[in-house]
């Protein structure tokens, strides 16, 4: 009984990992050649979400955003998804195809990243990001 449960959990985690990677890669490919709908600083983006999450979602969610800010941390999170957190409170998720660009980032560096606006969760979230 326990083997079946453990096997099911392992398969579920593996499936989620595959879907998450494909999703980030797919988003990145979709917005690769797109001009940003908005060019903002990380501080400005977070400030708008702090003022009104609903208004900011209406403005930024599902839009292509070029955000500029200072790198706070580069890491891999749940399901091994690569992330860059900016000091102001913006979290950008990347596909594994961006590993080479992520390796060049250092804490304290000012960087611009393009991604698709998603939601307010662990900071203001951008998905399918690329370093510009």
C-alpha positions, 0 to 999 in steps of 0.5 A: 500500500505504501509503495503505491502511494510513494510511487504515485507521489513520485510520478506526480512530482515528476509530472509537475516538474515536466509541466513547469519546465515546459511552461517556462520555456513556452512562455519565454519562446512566446515573448522572445521577439515581443516588444514589452508592453511596459518598461518599469523599475522593480521598485515601481512595479512593486509600489503599484502592487502595494497600492492596489493589487487588483489595479496592478493585475489589471494593468500587468497580468499576462503582459510583457514587462521589461523590469530593471532592478538589483539582483538579490538572489539567484537560486533554484526553487521548488521543482528545480525552477530557476529564479532571480529575486530582485531587491525591490520584491520582484521574482522572475522565473526562468526556463533551464535554457537560460542557465548560461545567462543566470550563471553570469548574474551576481548579487548587487548587479543591476539587470533588466529582465523581460517576462510575462506578468503573473501575480503577487505571491512571493513578491511580484511574479514574472514568468518565462523571463530572459535576461536582456 
